[in-house]
Amino acid sequence: MAMPEPDPEEKIDATFRNGSLTAAGIILGFCLTFISRWVSNPNDWSRIDILPMLLLVVGIGLQVKVFADLLARDSLIAAKYDRSRRLFLIGLVIVAAGIGLALFNDILGLGSMPILG
């Protein structure tokens, strides 16, 4: 069932947007900390580590774009806010897939960049 399109002039409350901006910033900070810690690991990289890293970079890139979009003045327009929210969730799912794949590789002993310690 398709959701109705919001009125092009419909706006959201700034307080609601600010809460979303805070949540997105916290999650983005966690993702950046995770990738920073993983990259700074002294172990050598292997080819199997490329796919999780690619997923992490793409997902974080989407999150950064959404964060910038939410800082824009026109982010109070409901249609733009809804688009940003969807993009953020897609970025979050991509990051989760990257972390999951890296963890799976670590458990199986395939990757050289351990997550579990």
Buried (B, 14 or more C-beta within 10 A) or exposed (E): EEEEEBEEEEBBEEEEBEEBBEEBBEBBEEBBEBBEEBEEEEEEEEEBBEBBBEBBBBBBEBBBBBBEBBEEEEBBBBBBBBBBBEBBEBBBEBBBBBBEBBBEBBEEEEBBBBBEE
